[in-house]
Amino acid sequence: MLFNSYVFILLFLPIVLIVFYKIGSVGHHRVALAWLVGSSLFFYGWWNPAYLGLIMGSILFNYALGTRLPSRKNQHKLHRKSLLIFGVIVNLGLIVYFKYANFFIDNANYVFNSSIEFQKLILPLAISFFTFQQITYLVDAYKGETKEYNFLHYCLFVTFFPQLIAGPIVHHKEMLPQFIRDSIYKFKADNLSIGLTIFFIGLFKKVVLADGIAIYSTPVFNGAEAGEVLTFVNAWCGALAYSFQLYFDFSGYSDMAIGLARMFGIVLPVNFHSPYKAVNISDFWRRWHMTLSRFLRDYIYIPLGGNRSGTFRKYNNLFITMLLGGLWHGAGWTFVIWGGLHGVYLILGSAWAYFKINILGLNGKSSMFGRVTGRIITFIAVVVGWVFFRAESLDSALLILNAMSGMNGVILPETYLGYLNALGGIGVLLISNGVEFNSLPFFYGTNEILFLVFLSVIVWFFPNTQQVLGKYKPVLNVYKDQISSYSLPIVWNPTKLWAIIITFVAAYAVIKVNSVSEFLYYQF
């Protein structure tokens, strides 16, 4: 079931909300939680009921193991550690089987010229997210950071439908204390108004902005996969369009998840904080998919040694962490290259920071010029990385990057020639410098440019949803002081004016929900 569907918006959500608060209002809190767990499992099973057994089996296994991990009398530490390792291996084995078995076998067949046959597995929805979330539970249990072991609470921790499919990846200690509060069972108009506001902002981002720009990115990548020759303008338009499509798709999902949870009185961690405003690649990963970045840092980078064993080991750990992060996103060499590329970015960024501070002696706050330059360089690097992330194959990714570098020439739409010549003969000057004017596939004029400029302005100069609603603490901060207040008077309040604005946004977004359009992160 998709958040951006009429069956979810008009049937599932209202029914689940009304019944939850009706049951909770008469004091049957366990029944209300059971209703929410059952509803979440129904939401998950809507896609493929066959995989309900998988998620329930995973829950039972990890819950049972988690109750055995905390330190007890007469329980040897080595035994507990062995249980933890066993649990992590089983969870990762589940992901490896469903997500990577075909990938490994296909590559083995290619390398050894063999013909091993293996059934094509359908990837269970959200397996990476609910498995990683339960690994964090096992580690927290081993460290003694889990405080109670109510099975119903644990089921809701894993299955809570707003964040089940694509995160955020939450910690046991962030969610369980909220489930046991009596206040969440009492209907509050503030929670509903805040939740609906965030939800419909997210829906607008998805169905209007992300899906709107997708019509300019998809043909370019499909054309590259078919072997069509692209030019400079085609390639950059497609790469930028996908960069904004993914941005607003994931930002929209994150808002919708946060808004849905808030309707039930639950506050989720922030997971997306204007990443294209990042001034360096480390800053980008503190803003993009923040709970995944936290997981990679806490459960891969730091256990590998972090930055504790010298510069070379630090760089090696960074690269391995990002390589695994890339592989987590998908079973394909394009994802591995994307992760490795970001590992190289992080190494270069760390080396530059060291050089700037220790060699150049620049230890103060960066100038406005430095921040703008850093933002531009970071954005371009990220866009290049997204080409590998989106491309169906390595060959098509290289075709697009070749075109982006100008290897296939620069061709502008022939309709531009007259306009440019009217501006002091710019068209003639461009022709004399090798620029051609002709008809272009996948690029038809100014609409693409105007849409890209419009989205750029939103991304770089407007506050994000969490900042607009910052007064009402819409999210849990996984990074301290990450969500800053905004100085411009774009601040949400429960007023008639904002009610009118959000009603218009909601109505327009709901009208645009006229076709099936999955969130891009659902495939991971």
C-alpha positions as CSV (number, residue, x, y, z in Angstrom):
1,M,0.0,0.0,0.0
2,L,1.4,3.4,-0.9
3,F,1.0,6.6,1.1
4,N,0.2,8.4,-2.2
5,S,-2.9,6.3,-3.0
6,Y,-6.6,7.0,-2.5
7,V,-7.1,3.7,-0.6
8,F,-4.5,4.8,2.0
9,I,-5.5,8.4,2.3
10,L,-9.3,8.0,2.2
11,L,-9.8,4.6,3.8
12,F,-6.9,3.0,5.6
13,L,-5.5,6.0,7.5
14,P,-8.9,7.4,8.8
15,I,-10.1,4.0,9.9
16,V,-6.9,3.2,11.7
17,L,-6.8,6.6,13.4
18,I,-10.4,6.6,14.5
19,V,-10.4,3.0,15.9
20,F,-7.0,3.6,17.6
21,Y,-8.2,6.6,19.6
22,K,-11.7,5.1,20.2
23,I,-10.1,2.1,21.9
24,G,-7.4,4.1,23.6
25,S,-9.9,6.6,25.0
26,V,-11.6,3.9,27.1
27,G,-8.4,2.8,28.7
28,H,-7.7,-0.4,26.6
29,H,-4.2,0.6,25.8
30,R,-2.9,-2.9,25.0
31,V,-5.8,-3.5,22.7
32,A,-5.1,-0.1,20.9
33,L,-1.5,-1.2,20.4
34,A,-2.6,-4.5,19.2
35,W,-4.9,-2.8,16.7
36,L,-2.0,-0.6,15.5
37,V,0.3,-3.7,15.1
38,G,-2.4,-5.5,13.2
39,S,-3.1,-2.5,11.0
40,S,0.7,-2.2,10.3
41,L,0.9,-5.8,9.3
42,F,-2.1,-5.4,7.0
43,F,-0.4,-2.4,5.5
44,Y,2.7,-4.5,4.9
45,G,0.8,-7.5,3.6
46,W,-1.2,-5.4,1.1
47,W,1.9,-5.6,-1.2
48,N,2.5,-9.3,-0.9
49,P,0.8,-11.3,1.9
50,A,3.2,-14.2,1.4
51,Y,6.0,-12.2,3.1
52,L,4.0,-11.6,6.3
53,G,5.5,-14.9,7.6
54,L,9.0,-13.6,6.9
55,I,8.6,-10.4,8.9
56,M,6.8,-12.1,11.7
57,G,9.5,-14.8,11.8
58,S,12.2,-12.1,11.9
59,I,10.4,-10.4,14.8
60,L,10.0,-13.6,16.9
61,F,13.6,-14.6,16.3
62,N,15.1,-11.2,17.3
63,Y,12.7,-10.6,20.2
64,A,13.6,-14.0,21.7
65,L,17.3,-13.5,21.2
66,G,17.1,-9.9,22.5
67,T,15.7,-11.1,25.8
68,R,18.8,-13.4,26.3
69,L,21.4,-10.7,25.6
70,P,21.4,-8.4,28.6
71,S,23.9,-9.2,31.3
72,R,22.6,-11.5,34.0
73,K,24.1,-13.4,36.9
74,N,25.8,-16.7,36.0
75,Q,25.8,-15.7,32.3
76,H,29.3,-15.5,30.8
77,K,30.1,-12.5,28.6
78,L,31.5,-14.7,25.9
79,H,28.2,-16.5,25.7
80,R,26.3,-13.3,25.3
81,K,28.7,-12.1,22.6
82,S,28.3,-15.4,20.8
83,L,24.6,-14.9,20.8
84,L,24.9,-11.4,19.5
85,I,27.2,-12.5,16.6
86,F,24.8,-15.4,15.8
87,G,21.9,-12.9,15.7
88,V,23.7,-10.5,13.5
89,I,24.8,-13.3,11.1
90,V,21.2,-14.6,10.8
91,N,19.8,-11.2,10.1
92,L,22.5,-10.4,7.5
93,G,22.1,-13.8,6.1
94,L,18.4,-13.1,5.4
95,I,19.3,-9.9,3.5
96,V,22.1,-11.7,1.6
97,Y,19.8,-14.5,0.5
98,F,16.9,-12.4,-0.7
99,K,18.8,-9.4,-1.9
100,Y,22.2,-10.6,-3.1
101,A,21.9,-14.3,-4.0
102,N,21.1,-13.7,-7.6
103,F,23.8,-11.0,-7.9
104,F,26.5,-13.3,-6.5
105,I,25.5,-16.2,-8.7
106,D,25.2,-14.1,-11.9
107,N,28.7,-12.7,-11.2
108,A,30.1,-16.2,-10.4
109,N,28.7,-17.4,-13.7
110,Y,30.3,-14.6,-15.6
111,V,33.7,-15.0,-13.9
112,F,33.9,-18.8,-14.1
113,N,32.0,-19.1,-17.3
114,S,29.5,-21.4,-15.5
115,S,25.8,-21.8,-15.8
116,I,24.6,-22.2,-12.2
117,E,20.8,-21.8,-12.2
118,F,19.0,-20.2,-9.3
119,Q,15.4,-19.0,-9.0
120,K,14.9,-15.3,-9.4
121,L,13.9,-14.1,-5.9
122,I,11.4,-11.2,-5.4
123,L,12.9,-8.8,-2.9
124,P,10.7,-8.6,0.2
125,L,9.5,-5.1,0.8
126,A,11.5,-3.2,3.4
127,I,13.7,-6.1,4.3
128,S,16.8,-3.9,4.6
129,F,15.0,-1.4,6.9
130,F,13.3,-3.8,9.3
131,T,16.4,-6.0,9.5
132,F,18.8,-3.2,10.2
133,Q,16.4,-1.8,12.8
134,Q,16.4,-5.2,14.6
135,I,20.2,-5.4,14.5
136,T,20.3,-2.1,16.4
137,Y,17.9,-3.7,18.9
138,L,20.2,-6.7,19.4
139,V,23.3,-4.5,19.9
140,D,21.4,-2.2,22.3
141,A,20.2,-5.2,24.3
142,Y,23.8,-6.6,24.5
143,K,24.9,-3.2,25.8
144,G,22.1,-3.2,28.4
145,E,20.5,-0.1,26.8
146,T,17.0,-1.7,26.4
147,K,14.8,-1.1,29.4
148,E,11.8,-3.3,28.9
149,Y,10.8,-6.4,26.8
150,N,7.1,-6.2,26.2
151,F,6.4,-8.2,23.0
152,L,3.6,-6.1,21.8
153,H,5.7,-2.9,22.1
154,Y,8.5,-4.7,20.3
155,C,6.2,-5.7,17.4
156,L,5.1,-2.1,17.1
157,F,8.7,-0.9,17.2
158,V,9.4,-3.1,14.1
159,T,6.1,-2.8,12.2
160,F,4.9,0.7,12.9
161,F,3.6,1.5,9.4
162,P,4.7,5.1,8.9
163,Q,8.4,4.1,9.0
164,L,8.2,0.4,8.2
165,I,8.9,0.6,4.4
166,A,11.7,3.2,4.0
167,G,12.7,4.3,7.5
168,P,13.8,6.2,9.4
169,I,15.9,3.5,11.0
170,V,15.0,4.0,14.7
171,H,16.6,2.8,17.9
172,H,14.7,0.8,20.5
173,K,15.3,3.5,23.1
174,E,13.9,6.2,20.8
175,M,10.5,4.5,20.3
176,L,9.7,2.2,23.2
177,P,9.4,5.0,25.8
178,Q,6.9,6.8,23.6
179,F,4.7,3.6,23.2
180,I,4.3,3.3,27.0
181,R,3.2,6.9,27.5
182,D,-0.5,7.2,28.4
183,S,-0.7,10.5,26.5
184,I,-0.5,8.9,23.1
185,Y,-3.8,7.2,23.5
186,K,-5.6,10.5,24.0
187,F,-6.6,12.4,20.9
188,K,-5.0,15.8,20.6
189,A,-6.0,18.3,17.9
190,D,-2.5,19.7,17.9
191,N,-1.0,16.3,16.9
192,L,-3.5,15.9,14.2
193,S,-3.1,19.4,12.7
194,I,0.7,19.2,12.9
195,G,0.7,15.6,11.5
196,L,-1.7,16.5,8.6
197,T,0.4,19.6,7.7
198,I,3.6,17.6,7.5
199,F,1.9,14.7,5.7
200,F,0.4,16.9,3.0
201,I,3.6,18.9,2.4
202,G,5.3,15.5,1.9
203,L,2.5,14.3,-0.4
204,F,2.9,17.5,-2.5
205,K,6.6,17.0,-2.8
206,K,6.1,13.5,-4.0
207,V,3.2,13.7,-6.5
208,V,3.8,17.3,-7.8
209,L,7.5,17.9,-7.6
210,A,9.2,14.5,-7.7
211,D,6.8,12.9,-10.1
212,G,6.6,16.1,-12.1
213,I,10.4,16.3,-12.8
214,A,10.6,12.5,-13.4
215,I,9.3,12.9,-16.9
216,Y,12.5,14.6,-17.8
217,S,14.9,12.2,-16.1
218,T,13.5,8.8,-17.0
219,P,13.7,9.1,-20.8
220,V,17.4,10.2,-20.6
221,F,18.4,7.1,-18.5
222,N,16.2,4.8,-20.6
223,G,17.8,6.2,-23.7
224,A,21.3,5.7,-22.4
225,E,20.4,2.1,-21.5
226,A,19.2,1.6,-25.1
227,G,22.5,2.8,-26.3
228,E,21.4,6.2,-27.7
229,V,24.0,8.9,-28.1
230,L,23.3,11.8,-25.7
231,T,24.7,15.3,-25.9
232,F,25.9,17.7,-23.2
233,V,22.5,19.3,-22.6
234,N,20.5,16.0,-22.7
235,A,22.8,14.4,-20.2
236,W,23.0,17.2,-17.7
237,C,19.2,17.8,-17.9
238,G,18.6,14.1,-17.2
239,A,21.1,13.9,-14.3
240,L,19.9,17.1,-12.7
241,A,16.3,16.1,-13.1
242,Y,16.9,12.7,-11.4
243,S,18.9,14.5,-8.6
244,F,15.8,16.6,-7.8
245,Q,13.4,13.7,-8.4
246,L,15.2,11.6,-5.8
247,Y,15.6,14.6,-3.4
248,F,11.8,15.4,-3.4
249,D,10.8,11.8,-3.5
250,F,12.8,10.9,-0.4
251,S,12.1,14.2,1.3
252,G,8.4,13.7,0.6
253,Y,8.4,10.2,2.0
254,S,10.3,11.4,5.1
255,D,7.8,14.2,5.7
256,M,4.8,11.8,5.2
257,A,6.3,9.2,7.6
258,I,6.9,11.9,10.3
259,G,3.4,13.4,9.8
260,L,1.7,10.0,10.0
261,A,3.5,9.1,13.2
262,R,2.7,12.5,14.7
263,M,-1.0,11.9,14.1
264,F,-0.6,9.0,16.6
265,G,1.3,11.1,19.0
266,I,4.7,9.5,18.0
267,V,7.7,11.6,17.1
268,L,10.2,10.0,14.7
269,P,13.8,11.0,14.3
270,V,14.7,13.5,11.6
271,N,16.0,11.7,8.5
272,F,16.4,14.4,5.9
273,H,17.7,17.9,6.4
274,S,18.2,20.0,3.2
275,P,21.2,17.8,2.0
276,Y,21.8,19.9,-1.1
277,K,22.7,22.8,1.2
278,A,25.7,20.8,2.4
279,V,29.1,22.6,2.1
280,N,31.1,19.4,1.9
281,I,30.5,15.7,1.5
282,S,30.6,14.9,5.2
283,D,28.0,17.6,5.7
284,F,25.9,16.0,3.0
285,W,25.9,12.6,4.8
286,R,24.9,14.4,8.0
287,R,21.8,15.6,6.2
288,W,20.9,12.8,3.7
289,H,19.2,9.7,5.1
290,M,20.5,10.7,8.5
291,T,19.5,7.5,10.4
292,L,21.2,5.3,7.8
293,S,24.4,7.5,8.2
294,R,24.1,7.0,11.9
295,F,23.8,3.2,11.5
296,L,26.8,3.1,9.2
297,R,28.8,5.2,11.6
298,D,27.9,3.3,14.8
299,Y,27.8,-0.2,13.5
300,I,30.4,-0.3,10.7
301,Y,32.8,2.6,10.8
302,I,33.4,2.8,14.6
303,P,33.7,-1.0,15.0
304,L,36.2,-1.1,12.2
305,G,38.3,1.3,14.3
306,G,36.9,4.7,13.1
307,N,39.7,7.3,13.3
308,R,41.5,5.8,16.2
309,S,44.3,4.0,14.4
310,G,45.9,6.5,12.2
311,T,45.2,8.4,9.0
312,F,45.5,5.5,6.6
313,R,43.3,3.2,8.7
314,K,40.7,6.0,9.0
315,Y,40.6,6.4,5.2
316,N,40.4,2.7,4.8
317,N,37.5,2.5,7.2
318,L,35.7,5.3,5.5
319,F,36.0,3.6,2.1
320,I,34.8,0.2,3.4
321,T,31.9,1.8,5.2
322,M,30.7,3.7,2.1
323,L,31.3,0.6,-0.1
324,L,29.0,-1.4,2.1
325,G,26.5,1.5,2.2
326,G,26.4,1.5,-1.6
327,L,25.9,-2.3,-1.6
328,W,23.1,-1.9,1.0
329,H,21.2,0.2,-1.5
330,G,21.1,-2.4,-4.2
331,A,22.6,-5.6,-5.6
332,G,24.5,-4.2,-8.6
333,W,27.9,-2.9,-9.5
334,T,26.5,0.6,-10.1
335,F,25.6,0.8,-6.4
336,V,29.0,-0.5,-5.4
337,I,30.7,2.1,-7.5
338,W,28.4,4.8,-6.1
339,G,29.3,3.8,-2.6
340,G,33.0,3.6,-3.4
341,L,32.8,7.0,-5.1
342,H,31.3,8.6,-2.0
343,G,34.1,6.8,0.0
344,V,36.7,8.6,-2.2
345,Y,34.8,11.9,-1.7
346,L,34.9,11.5,2.0
347,I,38.6,10.7,2.0
348,L,39.4,13.7,-0.2
349,G,37.2,15.9,2.0
350,S,39.0,14.7,5.1
351,A,42.4,15.2,3.5
352,W,41.4,18.8,2.4
353,A,40.2,19.6,5.9
354,Y,43.6,18.4,7.3
355,F,45.5,20.4,4.7
356,K,43.5,23.6,5.2
357,I,43.9,23.5,9.0
358,N,47.4,22.1,9.5
359,I,49.2,23.4,6.4
360,L,47.4,26.6,5.4
361,G,46.5,27.5,9.0
362,L,42.8,28.3,8.1
363,N,41.0,27.2,11.2
364,G,38.4,29.8,11.4
365,K,34.8,30.0,10.0
366,S,34.6,29.8,6.2
367,S,33.8,32.9,4.3
368,M,30.6,33.3,2.3
369,F,32.6,32.7,-0.9
370,G,34.1,29.5,0.6
371,R,30.7,28.2,1.7
372,V,29.1,28.9,-1.7
373,T,32.0,27.3,-3.5
374,G,31.9,24.3,-1.2
375,R,28.1,23.9,-1.8
376,I,28.5,24.0,-5.6
377,I,31.4,21.5,-5.7
378,T,29.6,19.2,-3.3
379,F,26.4,19.4,-5.3
380,I,28.2,18.6,-8.6
381,A,30.0,15.6,-7.0
382,V,26.7,14.3,-5.7
383,V,25.0,14.7,-9.1
384,V,27.8,12.7,-10.7
385,G,27.3,10.0,-8.1
386,W,23.6,9.9,-8.7
387,V,24.2,8.9,-12.3
388,F,25.7,5.6,-11.1
389,F,22.9,5.3,-8.5
390,R,20.1,5.6,-11.2
391,A,21.7,3.9,-14.2
392,E,20.5,0.4,-15.0
393,S,24.1,-0.6,-16.0
394,L,27.6,0.5,-15.9
395,D,27.7,1.1,-19.6
396,S,24.7,3.4,-19.6
397,A,26.2,5.4,-16.6
398,L,29.4,5.9,-18.5
399,L,27.5,7.0,-21.6
400,I,25.7,9.7,-19.6
401,L,29.0,10.8,-17.9
402,N,30.8,11.0,-21.2
403,A,28.0,13.2,-22.5
404,M,28.1,15.4,-19.4
405,S,31.8,16.0,-19.9
406,G,31.1,17.3,-23.4
407,M,32.7,14.3,-25.2
408,N,29.7,14.1,-27.6
409,G,29.6,17.8,-28.3
410,V,27.3,20.6,-27.2
411,I,24.0,20.9,-29.0
412,L,21.3,23.4,-28.1
413,P,17.7,23.4,-29.4
414,E,17.5,25.1,-32.7
415,T,14.7,27.3,-31.4
416,Y,17.3,29.0,-29.2
417,L,19.4,30.3,-32.1
418,G,17.1,33.3,-32.9
419,Y,16.8,34.3,-29.3
420,L,20.5,34.2,-28.6
421,N,21.3,36.1,-31.8
422,A,18.9,38.8,-30.7
423,L,21.0,39.2,-27.6
424,G,24.0,40.7,-29.4
425,G,24.8,37.8,-31.7
426,I,25.5,35.2,-28.9
427,G,24.3,32.4,-31.2
428,V,26.8,33.2,-33.9
429,L,29.6,33.4,-31.2
430,L,28.6,30.0,-29.8
431,I,28.6,28.4,-33.3
432,S,32.1,29.7,-34.0
433,N,33.2,28.0,-30.8
434,G,31.8,24.6,-31.8
435,V,28.3,24.7,-30.3
436,E,25.6,23.3,-32.6
437,F,21.9,24.1,-32.9
438,N,19.6,21.2,-33.7
439,S,16.6,19.3,-32.5
440,L,17.3,17.3,-29.3
441,P,15.7,14.1,-28.1
442,F,14.6,14.2,-24.5
443,F,14.9,18.0,-24.4
444,Y,12.2,20.2,-25.9
445,G,12.8,23.8,-24.9
446,T,12.5,25.9,-21.8
447,N,10.0,23.9,-19.6
448,E,12.8,21.6,-18.3
449,I,15.1,24.6,-17.5
450,L,12.3,26.5,-15.8
451,F,11.3,23.5,-13.7
452,L,14.9,22.8,-12.7
453,V,15.5,26.4,-11.7
454,F,12.3,26.4,-9.7
455,L,13.3,23.3,-7.8
456,S,16.8,24.7,-7.3
457,V,15.4,27.8,-5.6
458,I,13.3,25.7,-3.3
459,V,16.2,23.4,-2.4
460,W,18.8,26.1,-1.8
461,F,16.9,29.1,-0.5
462,F,13.7,27.9,1.3
463,P,13.5,26.4,4.8
464,N,12.7,22.7,5.0
465,T,9.6,21.3,6.6
466,Q,11.2,20.7,10.0
467,Q,12.4,24.3,10.1
468,V,9.0,25.6,9.2
469,L,7.4,23.6,12.0
470,G,10.4,23.9,14.3
471,K,8.3,25.7,17.0
472,Y,6.4,22.5,17.5
473,K,9.3,20.1,17.7
474,P,8.2,17.8,14.8
475,V,11.1,15.4,15.0
476,L,13.7,13.8,17.3
477,N,17.1,15.1,16.5
478,V,19.6,12.3,15.8
479,Y,22.3,15.0,15.6
480,K,22.3,17.7,18.3
481,D,21.3,21.2,17.1
482,Q,21.0,19.9,13.5
483,I,17.6,21.5,13.0
484,S,18.1,25.2,13.3
485,S,15.3,27.8,13.6
486,Y,14.6,29.9,10.5
487,S,14.8,33.7,10.5
488,L,12.4,34.4,7.7
489,P,8.7,34.7,8.6
490,I,7.9,31.3,7.1
491,V,6.9,29.7,10.3
492,W,3.8,27.4,10.7
493,N,1.2,28.2,13.3
494,P,-2.3,26.7,13.7
495,T,-3.9,29.8,12.2
496,K,-6.7,30.3,9.6
497,L,-4.2,31.5,7.0
498,W,-2.1,28.4,7.4
499,A,-5.2,26.2,7.4
500,I,-6.2,27.7,4.0
501,I,-2.6,27.2,2.6
502,I,-2.4,23.6,3.7
503,T,-5.9,22.9,2.5
504,F,-5.0,24.1,-0.9
505,V,-1.7,22.1,-0.9
506,A,-3.6,19.0,0.2
507,A,-6.4,19.4,-2.3
508,Y,-4.0,19.9,-5.2
509,A,-1.8,17.0,-4.1
510,V,-4.7,14.6,-3.7
511,I,-6.0,15.5,-7.1
512,K,-2.6,14.7,-8.5
513,V,-2.7,11.2,-6.9
514,N,-4.0,9.7,-10.2
515,S,-1.5,7.0,-11.0
516,V,0.6,4.4,-9.2
517,S,4.0,5.9,-8.4
518,E,6.2,4.1,-5.8
519,F,8.7,5.9,-3.7
520,L,12.2,5.3,-5.0
521,Y,13.5,4.1,-1.6
522,Y,10.9,1.4,-1.5
523,Q,13.2,-0.8,-3.7
524,F,16.0,-0.8,-1.1
